[in-house]
């Protein structure tokens, strides 16, 4: 009989399916149903630093400026209190790991809150630092350093596992992942999804692009997990983005992932997709003679990175040569 258990960020999961931070995970009731549907772990909907700051700025009193600091503090504490309650209530009704999530871009706002998250009973904390770097005077490497600074400051005050969810706009994810491991990260998730913009040419205004990811997004994730898990192999990885077919969970593990984070496919296919993933994984393992995930995890990672680079270039040239 196949064993789907996996270890991610030091947490024991009954299977590799993690529900990623989204509106799917913003209430204890929803999280209970996800756990009952078979999820291995749940990442709570993120608390956004920007959201708190924007809301406080929107309610500022231009006349009574002295009260604005009190207002900002009140809004912040109110949002934090709501989030702490979400952690506690989700822990009461779920028998799987509950991972808190913070989306931040500074290293000053979240130190105390990280401690409160730990005290509330969260099993781990996922940090998102998703931002476009477009400053003309940008200093090379400062964005990567911000990841390290935020992580190291949080690790000074908490003992719970800290997971770093990275965007795909990094020059060298491997170098950053190595430094994140050195500064105490328990796991890395590749990759976060940027807001997708579009343009309405009739109204000539900006509009929202595709909200959901696509199965084609998986290829970039597989590339970097394959390379990273071979070169920085003492940290756990989860694949995020493009997990739309059951085969994707097998591909991610073969590349070196311990788990997958799923969101869009749940929105599109309901919680039943969780069972599709685990049943496919179990059947595939049984057909291949694998008793547990460790027997094939990383089997196809990029141990020979230069060889992989050459192979990709060769396949690229071969494809377009055949098209002529």
VENGIUR-V463049 format. One record per pair of residues at least 12 apart in sequence whose ideal C-beta (glycine too) atoms are under 7 Angstrom apart, sorted by the first residue. I is the first residue (numbers start at 1). J is the second residue. D is the distance in whole Angstrom. If there is no record, write none. Layout:
# VENGIUR-V463049
I&J&D + I&J&D
This chain:
# VENGIUR-V463049
2&282&5 + 2&285&4 + 2&286&5 + 2&290&7 + 2&291&6 + 3&291&6 + 3&292&4 + 4&278&6 + 4&281&6 + 4&282&6 + 4&293&7 + 6&258&5 + 6&259&6 + 6&293&5 + 7&258&6 + 8&187&6 + 8&236&5 + 8&238&6 + 8&258&5 + 8&259&5 + 9&124&5 + 9&161&4 + 9&163&5 + 9&186&4 + 9&187&4 + 9&236&6 + 10&161&5 + 10&186&5 + 11&41&7 + 11&97&5 + 11&123&6 + 11&124&6 + 11&161&7 + 13&40&4 + 13&41&5 + 13&97&7 + 13&259&6 + 14&40&5 + 14&96&7 + 15&38&7 + 15&40&4 + 15&278&5 + 16&40&6 + 16&249&6 + 16&253&7 + 16&258&7 + 16&259&4 + 16&260&6 + 16&293&7 + 17&39&6 + 17&40&5 + 17&260&6 + 17&262&6 + 17&274&6 + 17&277&5 + 17&278&6 + 18&40&6 + 18&41&5 + 18&43&6 + 18&238&6 + 18&259&5 + 18&260&7 + 18&261&5 + 19&34&5 + 19&39&5 + 19&42&5 + 19&43&7 + 19&262&6 + 19&266&7 + 20&43&5 + 20&240&6 + 20&261&4 + 20&262&6 + 20&263&4 + 21&43&4 + 21&44&6 + 21&45&5 + 21&46&5 + 21&101&4 + 21&126&7 + 22&45&6 + 22&263&5 + 23&45&6 + 24&263&7 + 24&266&6 + 24&267&7 + 25&42&5 + 25&43&6 + 25&44&5 + 25&45&5 + 26&45&4 + 28&86&7 + 28&89&4 + 28&90&5 + 28&93&5 + 31&90&5 + 31&93&7 + 31&94&5 + 32&93&4 + 32&94&6 + 33&271&6 + 34&271&6 + 35&94&4 + 35&95&6 + 35&96&5 + 37&271&4 + 37&274&5 + 37&275&7 + 38&274&5 + 38&275&5 + 38&278&6 + 39&96&6 + 39&274&5 + 40&96&6 + 40&259&7 + 41&96&5 + 41&97&4 + 41&99&6 + 42&94&7 + 42&96&7 + 42&98&6 + 42&99&7 + 43&99&4 + 43&101&5 + 43&126&5 + 43&261&7 + 44&86&6 + 44&87&7 + 44&90&7 + 44&98&7 + 44&99&7 + 44&100&5 + 44&101&6 + 45&101&7 + 46&101&4 + 46&102&6 + 46&103&4 + 46&128&6 + 47&79&6 + 47&83&5 + 47&102&6 + 48&103&5 + 49&103&6 + 49&104&4 + 49&105&6 + 49&106&7 + 49&109&6 + 52&75&6 + 52&76&5 + 52&79&5 + 55&75&6 + 56&71&6 + 56&72&4 + 56&75&5 + 59&71&6 + 80&113&6 + 80&116&7 + 84&116&6 + 84&120&5 + 87&100&6 + 87&117&7 + 87&120&4 + 87&121&6 + 87&122&5 + 88&120&5 + 88&121&6 + 91&121&5 + 97&123&4 + 97&124&7 + 98&122&6 + 98&123&6 + 99&122&7 + 99&123&6 + 99&124&5 + 99&125&7 + 99&126&5 + 99&163&7 + 100&117&5 + 100&122&4 + 100&125&5 + 101&126&5 + 101&128&7 + 102&125&7 + 102&127&6 + 102&128&7 + 103&128&4 + 103&130&6 + 104&127&7 + 104&129&6 + 104&150&7 + 105&129&6 + 105&131&5 + 107&149&5 + 107&150&4 + 107&153&5 + 110&154&7 + 111&153&6 + 111&154&6 + 111&157&6 + 114&154&5 + 114&157&6 + 114&158&5 + 115&157&5 + 115&158&6 + 118&158&5 + 118&159&7 + 118&160&5 + 122&160&6 + 123&160&7 + 124&160&6 + 124&161&4 + 124&163&6 + 125&158&7 + 125&160&6 + 125&162&5 + 125&163&7 + 126&163&4 + 126&165&6 + 127&150&6 + 127&151&7 + 127&162&6 + 127&163&7 + 127&164&5 + 127&165&7 + 128&165&5 + 128&192&6 + 129&146&6 + 129&147&5 + 129&150&6 + 130&167&5 + 130&192&5 + 130&194&7 + 132&169&7 + 144&170&7 + 144&176&5 + 147&164&7 + 147&176&6 + 147&180&7 + 148&179&5 + 148&180&7 + 148&183&6 + 151&164&6 + 151&180&6 + 151&183&5 + 151&184&7 + 151&185&6 + 152&183&5 + 155&183&7 + 155&184&4 + 161&186&4 + 161&187&7 + 162&184&7 + 162&185&6 + 162&186&6 + 163&186&6 + 163&187&5 + 163&189&6 + 164&180&5 + 164&185&5 + 164&188&5 + 165&189&4 + 165&192&5 + 166&188&6 + 166&189&7 + 166&190&6 + 166&191&6 + 166&192&6 + 167&191&6 + 167&192&5 + 167&194&7 + 168&191&4 + 168&220&6 + 173&224&6 + 173&228&6 + 174&227&6 + 174&228&6 + 174&231&5 + 174&232&6 + 177&228&5 + 177&232&5 + 177&235&7 + 178&232&5 + 181&232&6 + 181&234&6 + 181&235&4 + 185&235&6 + 186&236&7 + 187&235&6 + 187&236&4 + 187&237&7 + 187&238&7 + 188&235&6 + 188&237&6 + 189&238&5 + 189&240&5 + 189&261&6 + 190&221&5 + 190&224&5 + 190&225&6 + 190&237&7 + 190&239&7 + 190&240&7 + 191&221&6 + 191&240&6 + 191&241&6 + 192&240&7 + 193&213&6 + 193&241&6 + 196&209&3 + 196&210&5 + 197&209&6 + 212&264&4 + 212&267&7 + 212&268&7 + 213&241&5 + 213&242&6 + 213&264&5 + 214&242&7 + 215&242&5 + 215&244&4 + 215&245&6 + 216&242&7 + 217&241&4 + 217&242&4 + 218&241&7 + 218&242&3 + 218&243&7 + 218&248&6 + 218&251&7 + 221&239&5 + 221&240&7 + 221&241&6 + 221&242&6 + 222&251&6 + 222&252&7 + 222&255&5 + 225&237&5 + 225&239&6 + 225&252&7 + 225&255&5 + 225&256&5 + 225&257&5 + 226&255&4 + 226&256&6 + 226&300&7 + 226&301&5 + 226&302&4 + 227&302&4 + 227&305&6 + 229&255&7 + 229&256&3 + 229&298&5 + 229&301&5 + 230&256&7 + 230&301&4 + 230&302&5 + 230&303&5 + 230&305&7 + 231&305&7 + 236&258&5 + 237&256&6 + 237&257&5 + 237&258&6 + 238&257&6 + 238&258&6 + 238&259&4 + 238&260&6 + 238&261&5 + 239&252&4 + 239&257&5 + 239&260&5 + 240&261&4 + 243&260&5 + 243&262&5 + 243&265&6 + 244&264&7 + 244&265&5 + 246&276&5 + 246&277&5 + 246&280&3 + 248&260&7 + 249&277&5 + 249&281&5 + 250&281&6 + 250&284&5 + 253&293&6 + 253&296&7 + 253&297&5 + 254&296&6 + 254&299&5 + 254&300&4 + 255&300&6 + 255&301&6 + 256&297&7 + 256&298&4 + 256&301&4 + 258&297&7
